[in-house]
Amino acid sequence: MGSPHEKAQTAGWDVCPGPTPTASRRLEDQLPALEELTGHIATLRAMGVHVLYGEGGFIPDKPGEGRPDAYPWHLAPAAAEAVAGRRDAP
């Protein structure tokens, strides 16, 4: 019994991996095998998850180039309000 996905399937769970954009890039060559193993795969954004890290959200500075005043603190409460149906997503 190998991967966590296989263990979950053995226990009777349907597994639908939802890798982050970063994980998708790092695992790009492994995604077809993972999809074959589980029967499906979806990105978090495709599943309706508001991803605040990366394109359209927070893109970190390189080490030593910190700009705390430019940190997008507003994204998290705006996303929470969007999920609660109180406004459009950021």
Buried (B, 14 or more C-beta within 10 A) or exposed (E): EEEEBEEEBEEEEEBEBBBBBEBBEEBEEEBEEBBEBBEEBBBBBEEEBBBBEBEEBBEEEEEEEEEEEEEEEEBBEBBEBBEEEEEEEB
